[in-house]
């Protein structure tokens, strides 16, 4: 069923695009923290007083920035809810790309937390599977790369 719906996707490019998408979460969070809306004092004397800022635009930009970083975290957490097997995949994404943990630290966490032993090769396979499934549930269509019509 998945191949019928997503068969026209370039798996390797999609995985790479989604990995970058997740890595960008911190940039969006910092941008959201920087873009906190401010309101200026009303001008009562009619004289120009420098740059004015549109409060509505500030609120919209701040909301978009908040949405972007929270959505990235949400993709990992939603993957955990798909099934018991996918809980590990969501955890891998969360710790590797959101928390920024190394492969070894994430593997140690997964092995300890889930009481399972996973070799580095198996971990890398699981990480690729996690990135693929995460890209499929991501609300941002830009992470799903279509195959070229060559």
DSSP file (Angstrom, degrees, kcal/mol; ACC not computed):
  #  RESIDUE AA STRUCTURE BP1 BP2  ACC     N-H-->O    O-->H-N    N-H-->O    O-->H-N    TCO  KAPPA ALPHA  PHI   PSI    X-CA   Y-CA   Z-CA
    1    1 A X     >        0   0    0      0, 0.0     4,-1.7     0, 0.0     5,-0.2   0.000 360.0 360.0 360.0 -42.0    0.0    0.0    0.0
    2    2 A X  H  >  +     0   0    0      1,-0.2     4,-3.3     2,-0.2     5,-0.1   0.909 360.0  52.4 -62.7 -40.8    2.8    2.4    0.9
    3    3 A X  H  > S+     0   0    0      1,-0.2     4,-1.1     2,-0.2    -1,-0.2   0.841 106.2  54.8 -64.6 -32.3    4.4    1.9   -2.5
    4    4 A X  H  4 S+     0   0    0      2,-0.2    -1,-0.2     1,-0.2    -2,-0.2   0.876 118.0  33.7 -67.3 -37.2    1.2    2.6   -4.3
    5    5 A X  H  < S+     0   0    0     -4,-1.7     3,-0.2     1,-0.1    -2,-0.2   0.881 135.4  24.6 -84.5 -41.4    0.8    6.0   -2.6
    6    6 A X  H >< S+     0   0    0     -4,-3.3     3,-1.5    -5,-0.2    -2,-0.2   0.123  84.7 113.1-113.7  20.1    4.5    6.9   -2.3
    7    7 A X  T 3< S+     0   0    0     -4,-1.1    -1,-0.2     1,-0.3    -3,-0.1   0.687  71.3  62.4 -67.1 -18.6    6.0    4.9   -5.1
    8    8 A X  T 3  S+     0   0    0     -3,-0.2   139,-2.8    -4,-0.1     2,-0.3   0.261  84.1 104.9 -91.6  13.4    6.8    8.1   -7.1
    9    9 A X  B <  S-A  146   0A   0     -3,-1.5     2,-1.0   137,-0.3   137,-0.3  -0.730  74.4-126.5 -96.9 143.7    9.2    9.3   -4.4
   10   10 A X     >  -     0   0    0    135,-3.2     4,-2.6    -2,-0.3   135,-0.4  -0.786  24.7-160.6 -83.5 105.2   13.0    9.2   -4.6
   11   11 A X  H  > S+     0   0    0     -2,-1.0     4,-2.6     1,-0.2     5,-0.2   0.906  84.5  46.9 -59.4 -47.9   13.7    7.4   -1.3
   12   12 A X  H  > S+     0   0    0      1,-0.2     4,-2.0     2,-0.2    -1,-0.2   0.921 116.1  44.1 -63.2 -45.6   17.4    8.5   -1.0
   13   13 A X  H  > S+     0   0    0      2,-0.2     4,-2.5     1,-0.2    -1,-0.2   0.863 113.3  52.2 -68.2 -36.1   16.7   12.2   -1.7
   14   14 A X  H  X S+     0   0    0     -4,-2.6     4,-2.6   131,-0.2     5,-0.2   0.919 109.1  49.4 -65.8 -43.9   13.6   12.2    0.5
   15   15 A X  H  X S+     0   0    0     -4,-2.6     4,-2.2    -5,-0.2    -2,-0.2   0.922 113.3  47.0 -60.4 -44.5   15.6   10.7    3.4
   16   16 A X  H  X S+     0   0    0     -4,-2.0     4,-2.0     2,-0.2    -2,-0.2   0.908 112.7  49.0 -64.7 -42.8   18.3   13.4    2.9
   17   17 A X  H  X S+     0   0    0     -4,-2.5     4,-2.2   126,-0.2    -2,-0.2   0.892 112.1  48.0 -65.2 -39.8   15.8   16.2    2.7
   18   18 A X  H  X S+     0   0    0     -4,-2.6     4,-2.5   125,-0.3    -1,-0.2   0.876 108.1  55.0 -70.4 -36.3   13.9   15.1    5.8
   19   19 A X  H  X S+     0   0    0     -4,-2.2     4,-2.2    -5,-0.2    -2,-0.2   0.932 111.2  44.7 -60.1 -45.0   17.2   14.8    7.7
   20   20 A X  H  X S+     0   0    0     -4,-2.0     4,-1.4     2,-0.2    -2,-0.2   0.890 109.6  56.7 -65.8 -38.3   18.0   18.4    6.8
   21   21 A X  H  < S+     0   0    0     -4,-2.2     3,-0.3     1,-0.2    -2,-0.2   0.921 110.0  44.4 -57.3 -46.2   14.5   19.4    7.7
   22   22 A X  H >< S+     0   0    0     -4,-2.5     3,-1.7     1,-0.2     4,-0.3   0.897 109.0  56.2 -67.0 -40.5   14.9   18.0   11.2
   23   23 A X  H >< S+     0   0    0     -4,-2.2     3,-0.6     1,-0.3     4,-0.3   0.770  98.4  64.0 -63.5 -24.8   18.4   19.5   11.6
   24   24 A X  T 3X S+     0   0    0     -4,-1.4     4,-1.9    -3,-0.3    -1,-0.3   0.489  73.9  95.6 -77.8  -1.8   16.9   23.0   10.9
   25   25 A X  H <> S+     0   0    0     -3,-1.7     4,-2.3     1,-0.2    -1,-0.2   0.889  81.9  51.1 -58.8 -41.4   14.7   22.9   14.1
   26   26 A X  H <> S+     0   0    0     -3,-0.6     4,-2.7    -4,-0.3    -1,-0.2   0.890 106.9  53.7 -66.6 -37.9   17.2   24.8   16.2
   27   27 A X  H  > S+     0   0    0     -4,-0.3     4,-2.2     1,-0.2    -1,-0.2   0.919 110.9  46.9 -59.9 -43.5   17.5   27.6   13.6
   28   28 A X  H  X S+     0   0    0     -4,-1.9     4,-2.4     2,-0.2    -2,-0.2   0.879 111.2  51.7 -66.6 -37.6   13.7   28.0   13.6
   29   29 A X  H  X S+     0   0    0     -4,-2.3     4,-2.2     2,-0.2    -2,-0.2   0.929 111.3  46.5 -65.8 -43.9   13.6   28.0   17.4
   30   30 A X  H  X S+     0   0    0     -4,-2.7     4,-1.9     1,-0.2    -2,-0.2   0.897 112.1  51.5 -63.8 -39.5   16.2   30.7   17.6
   31   31 A X  H  X S+     0   0    0     -4,-2.2     4,-1.7    -5,-0.2    -2,-0.2   0.897 109.5  50.4 -63.1 -40.4   14.4   32.7   14.9
   32   32 A X  H  < S+     0   0    0     -4,-2.4    -2,-0.2    33,-0.2    -1,-0.2   0.886 110.1  49.7 -65.4 -38.4   11.2   32.4   16.9
   33   33 A X  H >< S+     0   0    0     -4,-2.2     3,-0.6     1,-0.2    -1,-0.2   0.840 113.1  47.2 -69.0 -31.7   12.9   33.6   20.0
   34   34 A X  H 3< S+     0   0    0     -4,-1.9    -1,-0.2     1,-0.2    -2,-0.2   0.772 106.5  58.8 -77.8 -27.3   14.4   36.5   18.1
   35   35 A X  T 3<  +     0   0    0     -4,-1.7     2,-0.2    -5,-0.1    -1,-0.2  -0.032  66.4 151.9 -98.7  32.0   11.1   37.5   16.5
   36   36 A X    <   -     0   0    0     -3,-0.6    23,-0.1     1,-0.1    -3,-0.1  -0.469  52.9-110.4 -63.2 125.5    9.0   38.1   19.6
   37   37 A X        -     0   0    0     -2,-0.2     2,-0.3    21,-0.1    -1,-0.1  -0.262  37.2-168.2 -62.1 140.8    6.3   40.6   18.6
   38   38 A X        -     0   0    0     -3,-0.1     2,-0.5    17,-0.0    20,-0.1  -0.928  12.5-143.0-126.7 153.7    6.7   44.1   20.1
   39   39 A X        -     0   0    0     -2,-0.3     2,-0.1    15,-0.0    15,-0.1  -0.966  15.4-143.2-117.1 132.9    4.3   47.0   20.1
   40   40 A X        -     0   0    0     -2,-0.5     2,-0.2    13,-0.3     3,-0.1  -0.456  29.9 -93.1 -87.6 165.2    5.4   50.5   19.8
   41   41 A X        -     0   0    0     -2,-0.1    -1,-0.1     1,-0.1     2,-0.1  -0.484  49.3 -99.1 -73.5 147.4    4.0   53.5   21.5
   42   42 A X        -     0   0    0     -2,-0.2     2,-0.7     1,-0.1    -1,-0.1  -0.408  31.9-124.6 -67.7 144.2    1.3   55.4   19.7
   43   43 A X        +     0   0    0      1,-0.2    -1,-0.1    -2,-0.1     5,-0.0  -0.808  35.6 168.9 -91.6 119.5    2.4   58.5   17.9
   44   44 A X        +     0   0    0     -2,-0.7    -1,-0.2     1,-0.1    -2,-0.0   0.649  66.0  58.5-106.7 -18.7    0.3   61.4   19.1
   45   45 A X  S    S-     0   0    0      2,-0.2     3,-0.1     1,-0.0    -1,-0.1   0.550  97.1-125.0 -94.1  -5.1    2.1   64.5   17.7
   46   46 A X        +     0   0    0      1,-0.3     2,-0.2     3,-0.0    -3,-0.0   0.453  68.2 126.9  81.1  -0.5    1.9   63.5   14.0
   47   47 A X        -     0   0    0      1,-0.1    -1,-0.3     2,-0.0    -2,-0.2  -0.623  69.6 -99.6 -89.7 149.1    5.7   63.8   13.5
   48   48 A X        -     0   0    0     -2,-0.2     3,-0.1     1,-0.1    -1,-0.1  -0.440  35.6-176.1 -67.1 140.4    7.7   61.0   12.0
   49   49 A X        -     0   0    0      1,-0.5    -1,-0.1    -2,-0.1     2,-0.1  -0.227  45.5 -89.0-132.6  44.9    9.5   58.9   14.6
   50   50 A X  S    S-     0   0    0      2,-0.0    -1,-0.5     0, 0.0     2,-0.1  -0.377  83.8  -2.7  84.1-162.7   11.6   56.3   12.7
   51   51 A X        -     0   0    0     -3,-0.1     2,-0.4    -2,-0.1     0, 0.0  -0.375  61.2-153.9 -69.7 137.8   10.6   52.9   11.6
   52   52 A X        -     0   0    0     -2,-0.1     2,-0.4   -12,-0.0    -2,-0.0  -0.860   7.9-143.9-109.0 150.5    7.2   51.6   12.4
   53   53 A X        -     0   0    0     -2,-0.4     2,-0.8   -15,-0.0   -13,-0.3  -0.944  13.7-127.3-119.5 134.0    6.4   48.0   12.7
   54   54 A X     >  -     0   0    0     -2,-0.4     4,-2.0     1,-0.2     3,-0.2  -0.686  17.4-158.0 -78.3 109.6    3.2   46.3   11.7
   55   55 A X  H  > S+     0   0    0     -2,-0.8     4,-2.4     1,-0.2     5,-0.2   0.865  90.3  55.7 -59.7 -36.7    2.2   44.3   14.8
   56   56 A X  H  > S+     0   0    0      1,-0.2     4,-2.3     2,-0.2    -1,-0.2   0.928 108.2  47.5 -61.6 -44.1    0.0   41.9   12.8
   57   57 A X  H  > S+     0   0    0      1,-0.2     4,-2.7     2,-0.2    -1,-0.2   0.887 110.5  53.0 -64.5 -38.7    2.9   41.0   10.6
   58   58 A X  H  X S+     0   0    0     -4,-2.0     4,-2.4     2,-0.2    -1,-0.2   0.914 110.3  47.0 -62.5 -43.2    5.2   40.5   13.6
   59   59 A X  H  X S+     0   0    0     -4,-2.4     4,-2.4     2,-0.2    -2,-0.2   0.894 112.8  49.2 -66.7 -39.6    2.6   38.1   15.2
   60   60 A X  H  X S+     0   0    0     -4,-2.3     4,-2.3     2,-0.2    -2,-0.2   0.935 113.0  46.8 -64.4 -46.7    2.2   36.2   12.0
   61   61 A X  H  X S+     0   0    0     -4,-2.7     4,-2.3     1,-0.2    -2,-0.2   0.911 113.5  48.4 -62.7 -42.4    6.0   35.8   11.5
   62   62 A X  H  X S+     0   0    0     -4,-2.4     4,-2.5    -5,-0.2    -1,-0.2   0.913 111.1  50.4 -64.4 -42.5    6.5   34.7   15.1
   63   63 A X  H  X S+     0   0    0     -4,-2.4     4,-2.5     1,-0.2    -2,-0.2   0.896 110.1  50.4 -63.1 -40.3    3.7   32.2   14.8
   64   64 A X  H  X S+     0   0    0     -4,-2.3     4,-2.4     2,-0.2    -1,-0.2   0.918 110.7  48.9 -63.7 -43.8    5.2   30.7   11.7
   65   65 A X  H  X S+     0   0    0     -4,-2.3     4,-1.8     2,-0.2   -33,-0.2   0.913 112.6  47.9 -63.1 -43.1    8.6   30.4   13.3
   66   66 A X  H  X S+     0   0    0     -4,-2.5     4,-2.2     1,-0.2     5,-0.2   0.922 111.3  51.3 -61.8 -44.9    7.1   28.7   16.4
   67   67 A X  H  X S+     0   0    0     -4,-2.5     4,-2.4     1,-0.2    -2,-0.2   0.912 107.0  54.7 -59.2 -44.0    5.1   26.4   14.1
   68   68 A X  H  X S+     0   0    0     -4,-2.4     4,-1.2     1,-0.2    -1,-0.2   0.921 112.9  38.8 -61.1 -47.8    8.2   25.4   12.1
   69   69 A X  H  X S+     0   0    0     -4,-1.8     4,-1.3     1,-0.2    -1,-0.2   0.884 117.2  49.9 -75.0 -34.8   10.3   24.3   15.1
   70   70 A X  H  X S+     0   0    0     -4,-2.2     4,-2.4    -5,-0.2    -1,-0.2   0.853 106.2  57.0 -69.7 -33.0    7.5   22.6   17.0
   71   71 A X  H  X S+     0   0    0     -4,-2.4     4,-2.0    -5,-0.2    -1,-0.2   0.871 102.4  55.2 -64.8 -37.2    6.4   20.7   13.8
   72   72 A X  H  X S+     0   0    0     -4,-1.2     4,-1.1     2,-0.2    -1,-0.2   0.910 111.3  43.2 -63.3 -42.6    9.8   19.1   13.5
   73   73 A X  H  X S+     0   0    0     -4,-1.3     4,-2.0     1,-0.2     3,-0.3   0.893 110.8  56.6 -68.2 -39.8    9.6   17.8   17.1
   74   74 A X  H  X S+     0   0    0     -4,-2.4     4,-2.8     1,-0.2     5,-0.2   0.850  99.1  59.9 -61.5 -35.6    6.0   16.7   16.5
   75   75 A X  H  X S+     0   0    0     -4,-2.0     4,-1.7     1,-0.2    -1,-0.2   0.912 107.5  46.2 -59.0 -42.5    7.1   14.6   13.5
   76   76 A X  H  X S+     0   0    0     -4,-1.1     4,-1.4    -3,-0.3    -2,-0.2   0.922 114.5  46.6 -65.7 -44.9    9.3   12.5   15.8
   77   77 A X  H  X S+     0   0    0     -4,-2.0     4,-0.7     1,-0.2    -2,-0.2   0.860 110.8  51.8 -69.5 -35.4    6.7   12.1   18.5
   78   78 A X  H >< S+     0   0    0     -4,-2.8     3,-0.6     1,-0.2     4,-0.4   0.860 105.0  56.4 -69.1 -33.8    4.0   11.2   16.0
   79   79 A X  H >X S+     0   0    0     -4,-1.7     3,-1.1     1,-0.2     4,-0.6   0.869 101.5  58.1 -63.4 -35.2    6.2    8.5   14.5
   80   80 A X  H 3< S+     0   0    0     -4,-1.4    -1,-0.2     1,-0.2    -2,-0.2   0.783 104.0  53.4 -62.5 -26.9    6.5    7.0   18.0
   81   81 A X  T << S+     0   0    0     -4,-0.7    -1,-0.2    -3,-0.6    -2,-0.2   0.522  85.8  82.5 -89.5  -6.1    2.7    6.7   18.1
   82   82 A X  T <4 S-     0   0    0     -3,-1.1     2,-0.3    -4,-0.4    -1,-0.2   0.957 110.6 -34.4 -64.3 -50.4    2.4    4.7   14.8
   83   83 A X     X  -     0   0    0     -4,-0.6     4,-0.7    -3,-0.2    -1,-0.2  -0.963  60.9 -94.7-160.4 171.7    3.2    1.4   16.4
   84   84 A X  H >> S+     0   0    0     -2,-0.3     3,-0.7     1,-0.2     4,-0.6   0.887 124.6  51.5 -62.7 -38.1    5.3   -0.2   19.1
   85   85 A X  H >> S+     0   0    0      1,-0.2     4,-0.6     2,-0.2     3,-0.5   0.851 108.1  52.3 -65.8 -34.2    8.0   -1.0   16.6
   86   86 A X  H 3> S+     0   0    0      1,-0.2     4,-2.3     2,-0.2    -1,-0.2   0.585  88.1  80.7 -80.9  -9.3    8.0    2.6   15.4
   87   87 A X  H <X S+     0   0    0     -4,-0.7     4,-2.0    -3,-0.7    -1,-0.2   0.914  93.1  49.8 -60.9 -41.3    8.5    3.9   18.9
   88   88 A X  H <X S+     0   0    0     -4,-0.6     4,-2.4    -3,-0.5    -1,-0.2   0.901 108.3  53.7 -62.3 -40.7   12.2    3.2   18.6
   89   89 A X  H  X S+     0   0    0     -4,-0.6     4,-2.2     1,-0.2    -2,-0.2   0.917 108.8  47.7 -62.8 -44.0   12.3    5.0   15.2
   90   90 A X  H  X S+     0   0    0     -4,-2.3     4,-2.5     1,-0.2    -1,-0.2   0.890 111.1  51.7 -62.8 -39.3   10.8    8.1   16.6
   91   91 A X  H  X S+     0   0    0     -4,-2.0     4,-2.5     2,-0.2     5,-0.3   0.893 107.2  53.2 -64.3 -40.1   13.2    8.0   19.5
   92   92 A X  H  X S+     0   0    0     -4,-2.4     4,-2.7     2,-0.2     5,-0.4   0.944 112.0  44.8 -59.9 -48.1   16.1    7.7   17.1
   93   93 A X  H  X>S+     0   0    0     -4,-2.2     4,-2.2     1,-0.2     5,-1.1   0.924 113.1  51.0 -62.1 -44.6   15.0   10.8   15.2
   94   94 A X  I  X>S+     0   0    0     -4,-2.5     5,-2.4     1,-0.2     4,-0.7   0.920 118.2  36.0 -61.0 -45.7   14.3   12.8   18.4
   95   95 A X  I  <5S+     0   0    0     -4,-2.5     6,-2.9     3,-0.2     5,-0.2   0.878 121.4  43.8 -80.0 -37.2   17.7   12.1   19.9
   96   96 A X  I  <5S+     0   0    0     -4,-2.7    -3,-0.2    -5,-0.3    -2,-0.2   0.936 129.7  18.3 -73.0 -46.1   19.9   12.1   16.8
   97   97 A X  I  <5S+     0   0    0     -4,-2.2    -3,-0.2    -5,-0.4   -72,-0.2   0.753 132.3  35.4-105.7 -26.8   18.5   15.2   15.0
   98   98 A X  I  <<S+     0   0    0     -5,-1.1    -3,-0.2    -4,-0.7    -4,-0.1   0.895 129.4  31.7 -90.7 -51.1   16.6   17.2   17.6
   99   99 A X  S   <S-     0   0    0     -5,-2.4    -3,-0.2    -6,-0.2    -4,-0.2   0.733 101.6-132.7 -77.9 -22.3   18.8   16.6   20.7
  100  100 A X        +     0   0    0     -6,-0.3    -4,-0.2    -5,-0.2    -3,-0.1   0.754  43.3 165.8  78.0  25.0   21.9   16.3   18.5
  101  101 A X        -     0   0    0     -6,-2.9    -1,-0.2     1,-0.1     2,-0.0  -0.334  37.7-109.1 -71.2 155.1   23.2   13.2   20.1
  102  102 A X     >  -     0   0    0      1,-0.1     4,-2.4    -2,-0.0     5,-0.2  -0.289  30.3-106.2 -74.4 167.6   26.0   11.1   18.5
  103  103 A X  H  > S+     0   0    0      2,-0.2     4,-2.9     1,-0.2     5,-0.2   0.930 120.7  49.0 -60.3 -46.0   25.3    7.7   16.9
  104  104 A X  H  > S+     0   0    0      1,-0.2     4,-2.7     2,-0.2     5,-0.2   0.925 112.1  46.9 -63.4 -45.6   27.0    6.0   19.8
  105  105 A X  H  > S+     0   0    0      2,-0.2     4,-2.2     1,-0.2    -1,-0.2   0.914 114.9  46.8 -63.7 -41.8   25.1    7.9   22.5
  106  106 A X  H  X S+     0   0    0     -4,-2.4     4,-2.8     2,-0.2    -2,-0.2   0.912 112.1  50.5 -66.0 -42.3   21.8    7.3   20.8
  107  107 A X  H  X S+     0   0    0     -4,-2.9     4,-3.0     2,-0.2     5,-0.2   0.925 110.2  50.0 -60.7 -44.5   22.6    3.6   20.3
  108  108 A X  H  X S+     0   0    0     -4,-2.7     4,-2.3     1,-0.2     5,-0.2   0.912 112.0  48.3 -59.8 -42.9   23.5    3.3   24.0
  109  109 A X  H  X S+     0   0    0     -4,-2.2     4,-3.5     2,-0.2     5,-0.3   0.939 113.2  46.6 -62.7 -47.6   20.2    5.0   24.9
  110  110 A X  H  X S+     0   0    0     -4,-2.8     4,-2.4     1,-0.2     6,-0.4   0.929 113.4  48.8 -61.8 -46.4   18.1    2.8   22.6
  111  111 A X  H  <>S+     0   0    0     -4,-3.0     5,-1.4    -5,-0.2     4,-0.3   0.895 119.3  38.6 -62.1 -40.3   19.8   -0.4   23.8
  112  112 A X  H  <5S+     0   0    0     -4,-2.3     3,-0.4    -5,-0.2    -2,-0.2   0.928 118.7  45.6 -75.5 -46.5   19.3    0.5   27.4
  113  113 A X  H  <5S+     0   0    0     -4,-3.5    -3,-0.2    -5,-0.2    -2,-0.2   0.867 123.6  33.4 -68.0 -37.7   15.8    2.1   27.2
  114  114 A X  T  <5S-     0   0    0     -4,-2.4    -1,-0.2    -5,-0.3    -2,-0.2   0.355 103.8-125.0-101.4   4.7   14.3   -0.7   25.0
  115  115 A X  T   5S+     0   0    0     -3,-0.4     2,-0.3    -4,-0.3    -3,-0.2   0.918  70.5 120.9  52.9  48.8   16.4   -3.5   26.5
  116  116 A X      < -     0   0    0     -5,-1.4     2,-0.5    -6,-0.4    -1,-0.2  -0.961  61.8-127.5-138.4 153.8   17.6   -4.5   23.1
  117  117 A X        -     0   0    0     -2,-0.3     2,-0.4    -3,-0.1    -9,-0.1  -0.912  27.2-179.7-105.5 130.0   21.0   -4.8   21.5
  118  118 A X        -     0   0    0     -2,-0.5    -7,-0.1   -11,-0.1    -8,-0.0  -0.987  18.3-141.1-131.4 123.3   21.5   -3.0   18.2
  119  119 A X     >  -     0   0    0     -2,-0.4     4,-2.7     1,-0.1     5,-0.2  -0.285  32.2-106.0 -72.7 167.2   24.7   -3.1   16.3
  120  120 A X  H  > S+     0   0    0      1,-0.2     4,-2.5     2,-0.2     5,-0.2   0.877 122.0  52.1 -63.5 -36.7   25.9    0.1   14.5
  121  121 A X  H  > S+     0   0    0      2,-0.2     4,-2.1     1,-0.2    -1,-0.2   0.932 111.4  45.7 -65.2 -45.3   24.9   -1.3   11.2
  122  122 A X  H  > S+     0   0    0      1,-0.2     4,-2.7     2,-0.2    -2,-0.2   0.901 111.7  53.5 -62.7 -40.8   21.4   -2.2   12.4
  123  123 A X  H  X S+     0   0    0     -4,-2.7     4,-2.7     1,-0.2    -2,-0.2   0.927 107.7  49.8 -60.0 -45.4   21.2    1.3   14.0
  124  124 A X  H  X S+     0   0    0     -4,-2.5     4,-2.1     2,-0.2    -1,-0.2   0.892 111.2  49.5 -62.1 -39.5   22.0    2.9   10.7
  125  125 A X  H  X S+     0   0    0     -4,-2.1     4,-2.3     2,-0.2    -1,-0.2   0.920 112.2  48.0 -63.1 -43.7   19.4    0.9    8.9
  126  126 A X  H  X S+     0   0    0     -4,-2.7     4,-2.7     1,-0.2    -2,-0.2   0.884 109.5  53.3 -64.6 -38.6   16.8    1.8   11.6
  127  127 A X  H  X S+     0   0    0     -4,-2.7     4,-2.5     2,-0.2    -1,-0.2   0.913 109.6  47.6 -64.2 -42.0   17.8    5.5   11.3
  128  128 A X  H  X S+     0   0    0     -4,-2.1     4,-2.2     2,-0.2    -2,-0.2   0.906 113.1  48.9 -64.2 -41.0   17.3    5.4    7.5
  129  129 A X  H  X S+     0   0    0     -4,-2.3     4,-2.8     2,-0.2     5,-0.3   0.902 111.1  50.8 -62.9 -40.6   13.9    3.7    8.0
  130  130 A X  H  X S+     0   0    0     -4,-2.7     4,-2.7     1,-0.2    -2,-0.2   0.911 110.2  48.6 -64.1 -43.1   13.0    6.3   10.6
  131  131 A X  H  X S+     0   0    0     -4,-2.5     4,-2.0     2,-0.2    -1,-0.2   0.891 112.8  48.9 -64.4 -38.9   13.9    9.2    8.3
  132  132 A X  H  X S+     0   0    0     -4,-2.2     4,-1.6     2,-0.2    -2,-0.2   0.962 115.3  41.9 -64.7 -52.2   11.8    7.6    5.5
  133  133 A X  H  X S+     0   0    0     -4,-2.8     4,-1.4     1,-0.2    -2,-0.2   0.884 113.5  53.9 -65.2 -37.3    8.7    7.0    7.6
  134  134 A X  H  X S+     0   0    0     -4,-2.7     4,-1.0    -5,-0.3    -1,-0.2   0.898 106.7  51.9 -61.9 -40.3    9.1   10.4    9.3
  135  135 A X  H  < S+     0   0    0     -4,-2.0    -1,-0.2     1,-0.2     3,-0.2   0.854 106.2  55.3 -64.0 -34.3    9.2   12.1    5.8
  136  136 A X  H  < S+     0   0    0     -4,-1.6    -1,-0.2     1,-0.2    -2,-0.2   0.823 113.9  38.7 -70.3 -30.3    6.0   10.3    4.9
  137  137 A X  H  < S+     0   0    0     -4,-1.4    -1,-0.2    -3,-0.2    -2,-0.2   0.514  89.2 114.5 -96.8  -4.4    4.1   11.6    7.9
  138  138 A X     <  -     0   0    0     -4,-1.0     6,-0.1    -3,-0.2     5,-0.1  -0.433  63.5-142.4 -66.9 135.1    5.6   15.1    7.8
  139  139 A X  S    S+     0   0    0     -2,-0.1     2,-0.8   -68,-0.1    -1,-0.1   0.650  80.6  88.5 -73.4 -12.7    3.1   17.8    7.0
  140  140 A X    >   -     0   0    0      1,-0.2     3,-1.4    -5,-0.0     4,-0.2  -0.776  62.9-162.0 -90.4 111.2    5.6   19.7    4.9
  141  141 A X  G >  S+     0   0    0     -2,-0.8     3,-1.5     1,-0.3    -1,-0.2   0.706  79.4  79.0 -64.6 -20.6    5.5   18.4    1.3
  142  142 A X  G 3  S+     0   0    0      1,-0.3    -1,-0.3     3,-0.1    -3,-0.0   0.702  84.8  61.5 -65.8 -17.8    8.9   19.9    0.5
  143  143 A X  G <  S+     0   0    0     -3,-1.4     2,-0.9    -8,-0.1  -125,-0.3   0.661  87.0  81.1 -81.9 -14.8   10.6   17.0    2.2
  144  144 A X  S <  S-     0   0    0     -3,-1.5     2,-0.5    -4,-0.2    -1,-0.1  -0.817  72.2-158.1 -95.5 107.4    9.1   14.4   -0.1
  145  145 A X        -     0   0    0     -2,-0.9  -135,-3.2  -135,-0.4  -131,-0.2  -0.744   9.3-137.4 -92.1 124.3   11.3   14.5   -3.3
  146  146 A X  B     -A    9   0A   0     -2,-0.5  -137,-0.3  -137,-0.3     2,-0.1  -0.466  24.3-104.9 -77.6 148.2    9.6   13.2   -6.5
  147  147 A X        -     0   0    0   -139,-2.8     2,-0.1    -2,-0.1    -1,-0.1  -0.465  41.2-108.3 -68.3 144.7   11.5   10.9   -8.9
  148  148 A X        -     0   0    0     -2,-0.1     2,-0.6     1,-0.1    -1,-0.1  -0.448  20.9-123.9 -74.1 152.4   12.6   12.7  -12.0
  149  149 A X              0   0    0      1,-0.2    -1,-0.1    -2,-0.1    -2,-0.0  -0.188 360.0 360.0 -91.0  42.0   10.7   11.8  -15.2
  150  150 A X              0   0    0     -2,-0.6    -1,-0.2     0, 0.0    -2,-0.0   0.499 360.0 360.0 -67.9 360.0   13.8   10.8  -17.1
